[in-house]
Amino acid sequence: MILETIEKENDIKNVDPQDLNLLAEEIRDFLIHKISVTGGHLGSNLGAVELTMALHLSLNLPKDKIVWDVGHQSYTHKLLTGRRAGFEHLRKYGGMSGFPKRKESECDCFDTGHSSTSVSAGLGLVKARDLRGEDSTIVSVIGDGSLTGGMAYEALNNAARIKSNYIIVLNDNNMSISENVGGMSKYLNNIRTADKYLDIKEGVYNSLMDRKLDPLVERIRRAKSSVKQLVIPGMFFEDMGITYLGPVDGHNINALLKVFREAKRCKSAVIVHVITQKGKGFLPAEKHPARFHGAEPFDVETGLPLKPKTKSNYTDVFSTVMCKLGDRDPDIVAITAAMPDGTGLKRFRNLYPDRFFDVGIAEEHAVTFAAGLAAGGMKPVVAIYSSFLQRAYDQILHDVCIQNLPVVFAIDRAGLVGSDGETHQGIFDLSYLSSIPNMHIMAPKNKWELSDMLKFAIKFGGPIALRYPRGEAYDELKEFRDPIILGKAEWLVKDGQVALLAVGSMVKTAFHVWNALVEKGYGCSIINARFVKPIDTDIIDEAVKDHMLIVTMEENVASGGFGEKVRDYLGSVKSDVKLLNITIPDEYVEHGNVDILRKEVGIDAKTITDKILRGLE
């Protein structure tokens, strides 16, 4: 196999040019079979194989640098930099990350994981290069979906001012996580059809360069923007002051090499517009690109998951309740940031298309847009993953909470999410939301409480967040279903010396701890906190009277979390009861199986039980 000859960066340059297409096939076959076992981001990587190969052929890594926006499409880059063996443990605990990591390879120049950051980071690398007098080539690869994020335009605005080479590759597959939306998508669709302009440009340019008429070429280059205006609608990038090249077939290596040679000659920021197909080379991924954005292990022959879902997850429950509430109340509207499938709003969109808004990968806009809807009398529900919502902190504070507007935040993937690692773990939301006045925060113990809390939140009349974890919905404790009252917790078990005060997903863990303590001869109470803000001080006072140890349990970092609030309250009333806070340490948690991660950070049942026993002894 040709792929086996690539042991380190730049080895691809030793491959016979006639064998490059065969290498591309080998890479696709390798990725399909490896990801079918480990899971991972398949569709985006299959679409970027030739693009990545062309970049590695055109550049000299690690001197030259590639910044991958989001980074989920960097698997071929990892293969071409000698990390083939790492795919055996891709996204596993202690194994290779599914995203670029500086500590993993010097060929990964910038850690990524969230969208729309690559142009800013690349521009910073360009300025650092220029200030240090270096001559490296800097390339940022950004998808068309990421161009729906406002940060990308802030960076493009500044990139237009530089007077040295900076290459921005627009990887355009017309498919972010879900279907692209908005004006930029329409604009790119228009560019894709401008074949006549491309044919004319290529022919004229080649003829002039063959005759070494460089001065004439430069004069034509200065004048061509007016011609572009006639042929390609808008020319958004050229109007900003950024040279535009393309579009070019992203699966034609020779065409890519040619356009990259031209791009490297530019003494300014240049956009290379590359057209690719997400999921290319694997029919199930070509037909269902959204399903293979982040794939679980699957059967290579059929593309079907190896472990079909048997029980509903929290996202399913949220989806069902939203559809029912939408039928009853025409003022309810739903907003998501390019994730109608992932957040469970696809069904709501199908039923109530006029009341569903996918704003693209633009969390900041999503929140302020929701604030405007609320100010206009609607009841907006903003469904965004925990780690992505933190991008909109200022908008939550400034545009929603200062005005005390009735916006519901449905925070999916709260807590540890596993294989995507530190950029995706939802372990900070209790802290960053708790710091905001007028914000209220709930966390359900099971699927029925999620339903009750969502109904409560929509009727509440102020800013309120409902956070729930990834994965299978807990379906026990159905007998405990007290009405949801603002700031009120719920007794589940009342017995013994220890009181477990658990938040959301940790209620299930609390029962495992309860069983272990009972086996050791210790009685134990369990309280379902329900609200993280405001906390139920009455139930804490009651627990202090009858228990010698209070244990708070949350799937959030310690700083600013629920346990810290309980500690502050007990200090304010000068209680001498023992308090044990079970939290995730104040650190970033890397990728791996969630059960392994829970043990590593100390929030699994056995570790908690051992800590409690030591405290009692």
N, C-alpha and C positions, 0 to 999 in steps of 0.2 A: 504493500500500500504506500502511496505517496505520502499520506498523512503521517505515517510512522517515521519519515525522514525529517520531519519538522520537530526538532528538540529544543529550540530556543528562538528568540526573536530574530527576525531577518532571514531565517532559514528558507522561507518561502521564495526568496530571490534566487535560490539555487535550483528551483523547479523549472524544468523545460517549459517555455511558454505554451507549447502545444498540449501540455498536460494540465494546465490550470483548470480547465473545465472539468476534467476528471477529478481533480482535487476537490473542487466544489461539490461534486456528487458524493465523494467520500466523506466530506465534512457533514453534509446533510444526513447521510446514512448514519454516521457516528452519533450526531445529536439526537436523531429520532430514537435510536435504540437506547442511548444512555438516559434520556429524559423519560422514556417510557417506563424506566425502572425507578428513577429518583424523583420524578416530577420536576417541574420548572417552567420557565418561560420559553415555549417552543416556537410559536408562530412568529414572533418578532425576530428570533434568531435565524430561522429558516429564510426569512426575507432579506436578511442583511449579510448573507454569506459572501457573495461576489463583491459587494461594497467594502466589506472588511478586508477581503483579500487585496483589492485594488489599493486601499489605504496603506496596507503593510508593504505592498510592492513599491509604492510611491514615497514612503517615508523611511526614516532610519531611526527605529526605536531602540532605546528609550530617549535618545537625544531629542528627536521629534516627539510630539505629544498629541494624544487623542483624548478628548473629553467626551464621554458617552452620556447623553442626556437620559435620565432615569437609570440607565445602565443595564437594564434587563436584556438588552440585545447584544451583550458583549461576550457571549459564549465563543464565537468564532475567534474573536480577539484573544481570548484565553488560550484557545487551541494553538494559535499561531505564535504565541509567546511561551510555548513549552509546558503548558499545564494540562496536557492530555490526561495524565494519570489522576489528576484531581477530580475528574468527572465521576470516578467511582464513588465519591462521597460528596457530590455536589449538594449544597444546601443542608448537609447533615451536620450534627453537632461536632465541632472540631475539624470539619472538612472545608472544602473550598466554597467561597461565597458565590451566590448567584449574581452578584453585582461587582463592579470594579472596587478594588481595595488597595490602597497604597501600601499597606503593610504586607500584602500578598505578593506583589510584584512591582519592580521599579518601572515596568511598562504601564502600570495603572497610575496615571498622574493625578487623579482627583477622584475621591469617593463620591458616588452618586447613589440615588435611590428614589428621590422625589423628582417631579417634573419641572421643566422650564428653567433649569439652572445652568445648563452647559455653556450658553453664550456668555453669561456673566463670568463664570469661572475661566473660560477660555480667554476672554478679554483680559482678565487679570494676569494670566500666564503670558499673554502677549506683551503687556506693559512691563512685566518683570523681566522678560527676555530683552526688551529694548533698553531698559534702564541698566541692565547688566552687560550690554554690548554683545549679546549672543546672537547666533544665526539659525536657531532651530525653527522648524515649521510647527505651528500650532493649529490643530483642527478640532472643531466642536461638531459633533454629530447630533442633530436634533430632529425629532419626528414631527410630522405635520400636526399630530395631536398635541404635542407639547407647545406648539405655536399658538394654541388657544389660551395659554397662560400669560398673564400680563407681565411677569418678570422677564420673559423673553423679549418683549418689545422695549422695555426699559434698557436692556442690554444692547439691543440692536440700535437704539437711538444713540448710544455712546460709541458703539463700534463704527458707526458711520464717520466718526471724526478722526479715526486713526490714520496714520500715513505710512504704515508698514503692513506687511503681509499677515493676513488672518483669514483662514478658510473656515467657513461655516457650511457644513453639509446638511442640507434639508432632505432627510430620508422620508419620502412621501409615499405612503402606502394606502392613503385614504382610509386609514383604520387605526385609531388610537386604541383604547381598551374597548370602547364601544364605538359605534359609528360617529365620525366627526360631525360637528355641528357648527353653524355660524358662517359669518362672512368670509373668514380666511379659507375655510373649506371650499366655498364657492369660487373664490379667487383662484385657488390652486387648481380646481377643476378646469377653469378657463385656460390656464397656462398649459395644462397637459395636452390640450388639443392644438397647440400652435406649431404644428409640424412644418408648415411652409416657412415660417420665420427661421426655424432651426436649419432647414435644408439650405436656405439662402446664406445664412451666416457661415455655415461650415464651408460651403463651396468658395465664397469670396475670401474668407480668411486663409484657407489652404492655398489658394492661387497666389495671393499676395505674399505669403510667407515663403513659398517656393521661390519667388523671384527676389527675396530679400529686400522687399520694399517696406522696411520697418517704419520710416517716417510717415508714409502714407497710411500704414496700418494704424498708427497712433491717431492720426487725424480722423480716420473713419471711426475709430473707437470712441472719440469724443463726440462725434455727431450721431452715433447710432441710437442713442436713447430716444431721439425724436422718431426714428423709424420704428422702434419697439412700441412706442405709444400707439402707432397705427395698427400694429399687428397683434400685440398682446395687451389685453385690457388692464389698465391700472398701473402695471409695473411698480408695484408697491415698494419693492426693495430698492430699485433704482431711484425712485423718488426720494427715498430716505438717504441716498448717497452711498448705497452698498452695491458693488458690481454684481450683476446677476449672470450666471452661466447655467444653461440647461433649457429645458429638462433633458436628462440623459437616462438611458435605460440602465437601471441599477443592477441588471443581471448580465450585462455585457462588459466583461472585464476590460477589453481593449478600449471601448468607448470611455469607460471610467478613467483608465490610465491617461488617456488623451486629455480629458477635461481637467484632471488634477494637475497635469503639467502646465496647462494654461493658468489654472488658479494660483499655482505657486509663483508665477511671474508677476502677479498683481501686487502693487505697492499700496494696498488698502484692504479693507474688509471685502470679502467676496463670498457670495452665496452660490453653492453648487447644488442645483435642484435635481435630485435623483429619484426616479420612479421605481419603486419596488413592489413586490407582491407579498403580503404577509402570509406565512405558512407555505411558501413556494416549495414544491417538491414532495409534499405530503398531502394527499388529496383530502383527508378529513380536516386538516388544518386550513387548507385553502377554502373549503366549503364553510367551515365554522371557525373563523379566526378568533372570535371572542372566547369560545370555549377553550382554545389552546393558547390564550394569552398567558395564563398561569395554570398549567395542566397538572393534575394529579397523575400518578402512575397509570398507564393505559396499555391496552392491547395494540401492538403495532399493526396488525392486520386490519382491525376494524376501527381503531381510534377510540374505542369505548373505554371508560374507566375500569380499572381492575377491581375496584371496590365500589360498586354502585351504592348511592346514598339510600339508606333504608329508613332513616328517621328524619323528621324535619329539623332544621337548624333555626337559630334565632332570626336569621335574615328571612327565612320563610314565614315565620310567625309575624314579623313586622310587616311583610308584604301582604299577608292575608288580612290583618287588622286594618292596614291603610286602605285597602280596597273597600272593606265594609264601611269604614268611616267616611270615605269619599262618596259612597252612595247615599249616605244619610245627610251629609253636610256639603252643599255646593261651594262653600267658602274655603274648604280645605284644598291647598295646593301643595305640590311636592317638587322639590328641587334637588338635583344631584350634580356632581362635577365629573361628568364623563363616565359614570358608573351606574347606569340603570340596572344592569344585570347584577353586579356585585352587591349593590345595596338593597336589592329586592323590589325596586320601583318599576321594573319592566311591566308587570301586570297592571299597575296603576296607570302607566303611560298608555297601555292598550285600551283601558276602559275609559279614561278621562284625558285624552290627548291635549285638550285645551287648558287643563290645569296641571300639566306636567312640564317641567323645564329642565333640560339638560344644558348647562352653561359651558360645557367643555371643561378642560383641566384648569379651572379658574376658581379655586376655593374662596379667595377673597371677594371676588365679584358675587359668588353664590350667596354669601352671607349678607352683604349689603343689599343685594337684589331682594333677598328675603325680608330684610328690614323695610324696604320700600313697599313690598307687598303687604306687610303687616300694618304699616302706616296707612295704607289704602283700604284697610278693612278686611283683608284676607287672613287666613290662618295657615301660614307657611310651615311646612315640615322640611327641614334640611337634613338629608341623609348623606353622611360623609364618614369615611373611615377615621378612626381616632388619630392616627399618625398624620393624616392629611389635613384634618381640621386645625391642627396647630399652626398651619400656614396662615390661617385667617384670624389669629388672636386679636389683632388690632381692630378688625371689623366687628368681632363679637363684642369687644369692650366698647368701642367708640360709637358704632352705628346701631347696635341692638340694645346693649344693656344700659347705656347712659339714658336712652329714651324709654327704657323699660318696655320694649315692644314684645308682643306675644309671638315669639319665634321658637319653634320646637327643634332641638338638635337631636336627631337620631344618630347616635354614635356607634357605628358597627366596628367590629374587630378591636374592641377595647380589651386591654390586657395583653398577655403574651400571644403572639400570632404564629411564631415558629420559624419556618424555613426562610423567610425573606429577610430576617435579621434586624439589626439595630435601627435601620431607617424606617421600619414598618411596625415595630413593637408599639402597641397602644398603651404605654405605661406612664404617661405623663398627663392625661386629660383631667383626672381628678385634681391635680395640682394647679394646672394653668387655668382651669375653669373656676376653681374655688377662689382664686385671687380676685375675681371680678365681682364688684357689687351688683346686686339685683339678679345674679345668676342663681339658679336652683338646679340641683343635680340628684338624679335618681339612678338606682341600679337594681334590676330585678333578680330574684333568686331562681326563677324558673320561667317557663314559657307562658304560663297563665298570668304571672305577675307582669311580664312584659306587655301583654295585651291590656291589662288594667292600667298600667302606668302610661301607656300611649294615649289611652282615652282620657286619663286625668290630665296629661300634659296639654292636649289640644284644648281642653276646657279651661286651663289654668289662667290664662290672661297675662302672662309675663314671660321673660326669657327662662327657658327650662331645658335641661339636657337629660337625655335618657341613654345611658351607656350599657352596652351588652357585648358579650364576647363572640368570637368566631367559633363556629362548629356546632355540634349537635346540641339541641335545646334540652335542658334538664327538665324531665317530665314527672318528677316525684314531688311530694309535699303538696299535692293538689288540695288536701284538706285544710291547708293554711292559706286562707284567702281573705283576710280582713280588708275592708275598704281602704283605699289609698287616701291618706290624710296628710297634708303638707307637714313635713318635718317629723313624722311619727314612725317609729320603728315597730317591730313585731316580735313578741315572744314566741318561740317555737318549742323550746324545752326549758323547763324551770326546775333545776335540781342541782345540789352540790355546791362545791367551793369555788369552782371556776366558771366564769361567764365568757363565752365566745361571742364577740360582737362582730359579725361578718358582713361584708359588703358584696352584693351581687353574686358573681360566680364563686366566691369563697364560701357561700352557705353550704354548697355541696361538700366542699372540703371539710367544713366544720363538723358535718355529721360523721365523716370518717375519723376525725380527731375524737369526737364524742365517743364513738365505739371503742377506740383504743384506750381512752381514759377509763371508761367503765370496766374494761377488762383488767385494768390495773387497780381497780378498786376505788376510783375517784368519781364522784358525782360531777355533773357538768351541765350548765345551761347554755342554750343557744338563742341568740337574738339576731334577727334579720334586720340589718340597719335600714334598708330601703333608701333613706336619704343621706347623702354625704354633705349636702348643704341645703337647708340647715340640719344640723345633727339633732337628735332627740335627747335633750339634756334630762328630761324627766325619766326616761328609761335607764339612763346612766346612773342617775341618783338612786333609783330603785335597785339596780344591780349592785351598787356599792354597798348598800345596807346588808345584803345577804351573801356576798361573795368576797373571798380574800384576794382573788386574782381576776383582773379584767384583761382579756386578750382581744385586741383588734386585729382583724384579718382583711387584707385588701390586695388586689392585684394591680398595684400602683407603686411608684417610687415613694420613699419615706418622706422626702421633703415636700411639704405642702399638702400631704395626703390626709386621709381620714384619721389615721392613728394620731397624727400630730394635732388634729383638732380636738380629739378626745383628751389627749395629754394636756393641752392648753386649758381645756375646761376643768379638768380635775385639779390642775394647779390653781385655777382662779377660785375654786371653792375650798382650797386647802385640804383636799382629801389625801389620806395616807394609804389608800388602797394600792396594792401592787398593780402595775400596768405593764403588759408586754405587747409591743407593737410588732405584728407580723406584716412585713412589707417587702417589696423588691428593693434591693440596695440602690442608692443614688448613683447608678452607673448605667452605661449602655449595655444591653443584652444582645449577644450575637445570635446567629441563626442556629436552628436545631429543632428537634422534636419537642413539642410543648411540654410533655411529661418530663423529659430530661431537663429542660430549662427550669421548670418549676422546682425540681430537686436542687439544681445548681444554685438558684437564687434563694432557696430556703422557704418556699411557700407550699411545699407538698405536705401531705398529712403526717407522714412519719417525722419529718424534721420539726414540724410545729409541735407534735406530741412530745418529742424529746425535749424541746425547749421548755414546754409547760411543766414536764416532770422535774426538770432541773430547778425550775422556779419554785415549785411546791416543796421540793426537798431542801 
